[in-house]
Structures are given as structure tokens and as C-alpha cells.
């Protein structure tokens, strides 16, 4: 877990407001949906909603976690690039905060989770292939299918690596079209009209409205400003 020294001391955490605390299950469910533990979503949600960096003691107290569980969770979140750690010399404690580049976090999490899924499936296919070949011979019809599964996993992994690497490089280049488009979209934030995200809306109409809204705002970021003509 990387760390750096912060210039100013952070005050003691007063705790989350009740309305904010009630939103933690949403973070838990989101992380659990993608195969993570609920505690990952709970800790990350707390750091997002706290509004300030937190010590491990404050995290344990707010979520009623043991020090061991909190430490393991923080280490894993740091490994995925979801949090940043700094050191407060006045409080003599490490402070943890969520990373601001959430798009990069999502890309990292998805890539690593997909790698695990593909790796396990490929390993199972290889094990099964070995058993079938030994028991029934190389001409068994299942051999061809299992080899196809293994090849498909390898191709999928290679394509996934290419796509995510290309996206990360593009996002790292501020002049790239993708970086500017994503930046404009993220800066738009809650300015997207509420009517297009309200319940009961037609999915295709919502997508079209979002696309129109994004395109309307992108020229503000990407089009060059007109130059003034010099007076004769």
C-alpha cells in the first residue's frame, strides 16, 4: 500500500449522517454483483461518503469491523487502485481516501475480475481435457470441443487486454477524442436532465436523449474558439 505525507492534519471523523449511512447497502450490492465481498463495497462507500480521509480506527468504528478485516479490505482496495493512502504526522496514522478517477478503477476491477473468471474456466477445461484424453483417447469428440473452449478463453483474454490497454492509453492522453469525450461526459455530472433518468422511461428514448445531451455539450470542450479579426 503506497503512502505519502499530507501537509495538513485531518480532523477527527464525526461520523456519517443517517441519510448517507443508509446508502452504504447500495455500494455493497454493487460490489457483490460483480463478485466482490460486501465489505469491499461498504468500506469504499464509507470513504466516498465521508467527505474526508479516514484512519483505520475510524473505519472500524463506523462500520463495526475488526482491525484484521478492515486491514485486509483496505489492502485489496489499494491493490485495485480504488483508494489512496497518506500519512498524517500529527495524528500519527495512515489516512485512506477514494481515488478520484473512478473510470480507471472500474476498468481495473473489470479487467482483473474477467481475468479470474476466464482463468478458472480455462483451467477447468484443461483439466477435463486431460482426463478425457487419458480415459477415452485423443479421438473422443469431446476433445475438440474442450480444445475450442481453451482457445476461446485465450483469445478472449487477449482481446480484453488489448481493449482495456487501448482505452487506458487513450484516457491518459488528454488530447485524444476519447479522453475529451469522457471528460466532457463526467463533468456534465448531475446536469443531465432528471426527466430522462426517471423511472418508466423508454430505454431507447433514454439512450437517445443521453447521446443528444452529451453531443450538445461536447462542442464546448472540443471546438476551437473563434479568433477575433484585427481592425484595419
Rosetta blueprint (number, residue, H / E / L):
1 X L
2 X L
3 X L
4 X L
5 X E
6 X L
7 X L
8 X L
9 X L
10 X L
11 X L
12 X L
13 X L
14 X L
15 X L
16 X L
17 X L
18 X H
19 X H
20 X H
21 X H
22 X L
23 X L
24 X H
25 X H
26 X H
27 X H
28 X H
29 X H
30 X H
31 X H
32 X H
33 X H
34 X L
35 X L
36 X L
37 X L
38 X H
39 X H
40 X H
41 X H
42 X H
43 X H
44 X H
45 X H
46 X H
47 X H
48 X H
49 X H
50 X H
51 X L
52 X L
53 X L
54 X E
55 X L
56 X H
57 X H
58 X H
59 X H
60 X H
61 X H
62 X H
63 X H
64 X L
65 X L
66 X L
67 X H
68 X H
69 X H
70 X H
71 X H
72 X H
73 X H
74 X H
75 X H
76 X H
77 X H
78 X H
79 X H
80 X L
81 X L
82 X L
83 X E
84 X E
85 X E
86 X E
87 X E
88 X E
89 X L
90 X L
91 X L
92 X L
93 X E
94 X E
95 X E
96 X E
97 X E
98 X E
99 X L
100 X L
101 X L
102 X H
103 X H
104 X H
105 X H
106 X H
107 X H
108 X H
109 X H
110 X H
111 X H
112 X H
113 X H
114 X H
115 X H
116 X H
117 X H
118 X H
119 X H
120 X H
121 X H
122 X H
123 X H
124 X H
125 X H
126 X H
127 X H
128 X H
129 X H
130 X H
131 X H
132 X H
133 X H
134 X H
135 X H
136 X H
137 X L
138 X L
139 X L
140 X L
141 X H
142 X H
143 X H
144 X H
145 X H
146 X H
147 X H
148 X H
149 X H
150 X H
151 X H
152 X H
153 X H
154 X H
155 X H
156 X H
157 X H
158 X H
159 X H
160 X H
161 X H
162 X H
163 X H
164 X H
165 X H
166 X H
167 X H
168 X H
169 X H
170 X H
171 X H
172 X H
173 X L
174 X L
175 X L
176 X L
177 X H
178 X H
179 X H
180 X H
181 X H
182 X H
183 X H
184 X H
185 X H
186 X H
187 X H
188 X H
189 X H
190 X H
191 X H
192 X L
193 X L
194 X H
195 X H
196 X H
197 X H
198 X L
199 X L
200 X L
201 X L
202 X L
203 X H
204 X H
205 X H
206 X H
207 X H
208 X H
209 X H
210 X H
211 X H
212 X H
213 X H
214 X H
215 X H
216 X H
217 X H
218 X H
219 X H
220 X H
221 X H
222 X H
223 X L
224 X L
225 X L
226 X L
227 X L
228 X L
229 X L
230 X L
231 X L
232 X L
